[in-house]
């Protein structure tokens, strides 16, 4: 018999979190829904298919909670969100790094601020609509695993959760092999109006989707040079923070490379406000160093063999990894591209999430090296 838990269901106003809350209630748990107000001015966040934090979304979440038949509250975490997610996002770009705000939100908001408050109020677990699975071992320890359906797996953005947080995490959608259409059909059967609501995309706190414009408003425009690998100026920009490693489009370089091939962003230097571009092969990374590791359970001992994922919807790649002097050192079996300081690397052992760390520096197959 399943133990009845007091569960706080984080309800974004989307279909996944609504179905997750409904499943938790159907399983017999004592469920309370909560919507996180993450902006002092919700109208500035994206609406409809674009966000998860608007007034419209809070109303959708409340209606879903009413249909499920559970209590519902709105919690104001706007100040914490601004400090831990938005300000961090801006600071990382200013430093020439490429952050993942969704991962930071899971770490700092949904499974830190929210979970801490939930536990203080006597709840046993926080439930979300993420597609991932928590496995309880015979010895009482827990492991985070990929979702049963790899096409929807979201374990990458949950790789920051530690063992204590996993002990109080519930992901009702993670262990079912259902397509998104089937989730929507389930929502419709349950009478949830969000059944046909489009998914949220991109960064919720950038209202118009213009990341470069958002950063320019916070950091100001700062003209600088775009140079090639030899240091020759090939263009100009209005702020180095508007670029990411591996970027090809939007470089606004007036003339093609000597070989006629496309050029990509190889390095971003906030010190001299310079963006370096070059050929695709110069992006090949063979190793990296990552900092601030967070382990989903016991930290690994000694060097090991894993697979690594470098972006939310990226493929796995085989690696060797070990902790040295408090840093995670990773070597790739085959070169990978588009790796930028500030991104997260998540290690896997099969389907099990070993842990996550923030990329600080990369070693390229060519002489070029990108550092934080």
N, C-alpha and C positions, 0 to 999 in steps of 0.2 A: 504494500500500500504506500502510495506517494505521500510524503509528509506535506502538510499544508503550511505554506509560507506566507508571510506578509510581504507582498511584492509591490514595489513602486515602478510603474510602467512609464518610461519616458515616451511621450506621444508627440511627435513632430508635426502632426497634421497630415502625414502621408499614409499611404496604404499599408506599407510594411509594418510600421510601428502599431497601427491600429489592429491589424491581424495578429501581431505578436501579443498585444494586450488581451485580445479576445481569446487566444489559445491559452494564455496563462490563467485567465478566469475560468475557462471551460475545464481546465485540469484540476480545478478545485481550490486554487490559491485565493487568498484574500488580496485582491488587486486594487490599487489606487492609481489613477492616471494623473500625470503631471506634464504640463507643457512648459518648456523653458523660454522665458522672455529674454532674449539675448541682445536686444537693442533698446536704448532709451528712446529711439525714434523708429519704431517698427516699419513705418512707411518707407524708410530708406533702404530696407532689405528687399531682396527680390520677391516677386509675387508669382502666384500661379505655379507654373512648371519650373520656375527659376529658383525657388528658395525653400526654406523650411522654418523660417523664423518670423513670418509676418503676422499681422493681426488676422488676416484671412486664414492662416494656418492654425492659429490658436483656436479660432472658431470651429474649424474642421475637426480639430482634436477633441474639443468639448462635445460636439455632436456625436462623434464616434464613441466617446466614453458614455454618453447618455444611452446610446443604443446597446452597448455592452452591459450597461447597468452597474457601472462602477463610479465611485466618487472621483471628482476631478478638480485639480487646482492649477493655477499658473504661478510659477516661481520666477522671481526677478533675479536673474544672474547676469544682467547686462554689464555691470561694472567688472565682475570677474572675467567675463568673456572679452571685454575690451582689453583688459590688462594681459591676460594669458594667451589670447588668440590673435586679436587684431593688432595690438602693439607689437607682439612678437613677430607677426607676419611682416610688418613694415620694417622693423629693425633687422630682420634677416635679409630682406632684399637690399636694404641700405648697406649691409656688410658684404654684398656680392654673393649671397647664398640663395638657394631656392627652397623655401619652406613648404610643408604640407599642412595647411590650416585644419583640415578635417581630422588628421591624425592628432594634432595638438588639442583639438576640441574634445576628442575621445579621452585623451590622457588627462587634461586639466579640468574639463567641465563635466562630462557625463560620468566619468569613473573616478573623479576626485571630488570636486565640489558637490556634485549631485549625490554621489554615493556616501560621502561623509555626512551630509545632511540627512540622507535616508536612514543610515545606521543610527544616528543620534536620535531619530524619531521612532526607532524601534522596528524599522523594516528589516527583513532578512536579505532581500535581493533587489537589484535594479534590473528591469527587463527592457530590452531594446529590440528594434526590428532588424538588427544586423544579421547578415548571413555568415555565421560561424558556429562552432560547436565547442562546448565545455565538457570534457570527459572527467568523470570522477573515478580515481583509481582505488584499488582495494585498501591501500594504506591511508586513504583519506586525502591525498594530494589531488590537485586538479591540473589538467592540461588544456590548452587552447588548441583546437584543430581547425583545419579548413572546413568549410561548409560541404555538405554531401554533394551539392551541385556546384562544380568548379566554375561554371559560367557566372554564378552570382556571388562567389566567395568574396567576403570582405575582411578576412583575417589580417590582411596587410595593415589596415588602419587601426586594428586592435592589438597589434604587436607590442604596444607600449604598456599593456596591462600586466601588473605583477601578480604574484600568487594570492595575496590578500584580496585584490580586486576581483580576480577570477572566482574566488570563493563566494562572492556575492553578485555574480553576473549570470544573467539568464538570457539565452538567445533562442526563443521558441521556433524560429524559422530555419535554424541552421542545419537540422538533421533530417529535413524532408526533401525528397527529390521532386520538387514541384517547379514548374516554370513560372515566370512572372505573370503570365496570363492566368495560370491556375490560382495564384495568390489573389489576383483581382477577382476571379470568379468566386473564390471563397469569401472575399469581402462582400461581394454582391449578395451571396446567399445569406450572409449574416446581417444584411440590411445596412451596411456601412456605405455612406454616401461618397466616401473617398475612393471607392472601387475603380472609378474611371479617372481619378486625378493623375495627371502626368507626374513622372518622377522629378525630383529636384536635381539640379546639375550645377557644376561649377562652384564658385565661392559665394556663400549666402550674403556676406556683408558688403559685396561690391554690387551696388544696385543695378548698374547698366552693363555689367560684364567687362568693363574697360579697366583691366588691372593696371595698365600703364598710366592711365589717367588718374586712377585712385591713388597710386603711389606718388604721382607728380603733385597732387593736391596736398599730400602729407609731407613730402620731402622737398618740393620745389623743383623747378626745371634746372638742370645743370648740364650745359653743353660740354661735350667731350669728343675725343677722336675714336673712330673705328680704324684699327690697323690690321695689317696682315701679319703673318708669322715672322717677317723680316723687320717689322716695326714701321713699315711704310703706311702712311695714312691713305685709306681708301674710302673714307666717308666720315660722317659725323652723327652724333646722337644728342638727344635732349635729356639724357639721364641713364647712366649705366644700369640702374636698378630695373630698367624696363626690358632687360634681356635675361635669358637663361641659357645655360650650357646646352649645346646641341641644337639651338634655334636656327632655323633656316629662313623662314619667312619674316618679312617686315624689317630687314636689315637696311634697306634704302641705300644700297651701294650703287653708285652711278655707273660702274662699268664692270664687265665680267672678269673673272680670274684669267690669268694667262692661258691656262689649259681649257678654259671654257666651261669648267665644271662648277656646280653650285658651291657656295661657301657657307660655313656654319660657325656659330659662336663657339670658340674654343676656351676662352677665358674672360673673366670679368674682374677688373681691378678697381675697387672703390677708392684706393689710395690716390691714383692719378686719373681716375674717372675715364679709363680706357677699356674698350671692348676689342678683343682680339678675335679675328675670324680666320678660317682656313679650310682645307679640304676635309671631307668626311672621315678619311682614314686617320686623320690626326686626333679624332675623338676616341680612338680605341683605348679603353682602360683595361689594364691587366691586374691591378691591385688597388686597394683603398685602405684608408684608416678611418675608423668611426669612433665617436665619443659618446658619452652619456648612455651606456648600454642599459637596457631594462629587460629583465628576464621573466618569461612567462613560467615561473616555477624556479627550480634550483638552477643556479648558474652552471654552465658547462665547465668541466675541468680539463685542462690541457687542450691541445689542438684537435680539431675534428673535421669531418667531412659533412657538408650540408648542401642544400640548395638555397639560393638567395633570390629574393624579389626586391626590385629597386623602385617600383612605382605601383600605384594602386591597381592598375589593370595590366601590369607587365607580366612577362613570362618568367619562369624559374630558370636559374642557371647554376650549374654545379660549381662549388667553391670549396676551398680549404680556409678555415678560420681559427683564430686563437686570440686569447687576451694577452697583451703584453704591456706592462707598465700602465695598467688602467685603461688601455685603449684596445679596440677590436681591430685586429689586422686580418684582412681578407684578400685572398688571391683567387682569381678567376681561372677556370680551366681553359676558357676561350675568351678573347677580348669582348667587352660589351661597350655600347655607346650611349650617349645621353646621360651620363652620370654626373651629377652636380653636387658640390658641397651644400649642405643644408637639407638634402633629401634624406629619407630614412632607408636603411637597408634592413630587411627582415629575414632572419634565418629560419629554415625549416628542416626538420628531420622527418622525412615522409610527409604526412599531413600535419604533424605537430609543429606548432609555432614555438621555436626555441627562444626567440627574443628579438629586440629591435635596437638599433643604434643610429645616431645621426652622423652622416658622412662629413668628415672634416677635410680630407684631402684625397686626391686620386693620383695614381701613377699610370702614365700612358705608355703605350708601346713605343711611341716616338719619343723624342727628347722633351716634348712639352709636358708640363705638369700643372694641374689646377689645384690651388690651395684655397683654404677658407680665408 
